[in-house]
Amino acid sequence: MLYDIIKNPSFGRLMENHVRDMLIFLFENDQNFGILCKIEAVTFDPELPKHIADEFRSMTLFFLAGYTFESARIDDDILIFEAGFGQENIGSFVSVPLLSIVQIIIDDTPAFVNLALPHERLQPVNIEKNEGIQNSMSTFLSNPENQKFLKK
């Protein structure tokens, strides 16, 4: 089941390693890129004024080019870069946890997609493995057309 995979901490580590490797590759090749990320996990230092912060959507695209690209670095599991915001061009250091990056975009094309759910946001599912199989089998058997697939 896809949900079991995307919530798996091992899968999350795999995706985090992939996004890190992808970002390092782009930095080494001087390739500008965009990141589509979950804004709830992003922090700004200093904090942005409310009128600017309120403009961000839950999924926000940051484009790293010019000084923003040059200032970017990866510290542990966080992408950090400096950017200017609003008409006032208010400078702030942006910290983006790698697992909150949903896509890396190059030339308007997604080059990387992250499906992993951040570990702290996982909601437990109360379905036991056998229960899922039984539900699937009941659904299958409820269709009279599927009776022909059963061994007698």
Number of C-alpha atoms within 10 A of each C-alpha: 6 8 11 9 14 19 19 17 15 12 16 20 15 14 22 22 15 17 22 19 12 15 22 14 12 14 16 9 9 12 14 17 21 21 22 19 24 18 17 13 15 17 16 17 11 11 14 18 11 8 9 13 14 9 10 12 12 12 14 18 19 15 17 19 16 10 12 18 20 14 14 20 16 16 11 9 15 19 18 22 20 20 22 15 14 13 7 7 9 14 16 17 19 21 21 23 20 25 25 23 28 22 19 23 19 16 10 9 11 15 13 18 15 20 19 23 21 19 14 6 8 12 9 7 8 7 8 8 8 9 11 12 11 11 11 11 11 11 11 13 14 10 9 8 9 11 12 8 8 7 5 5
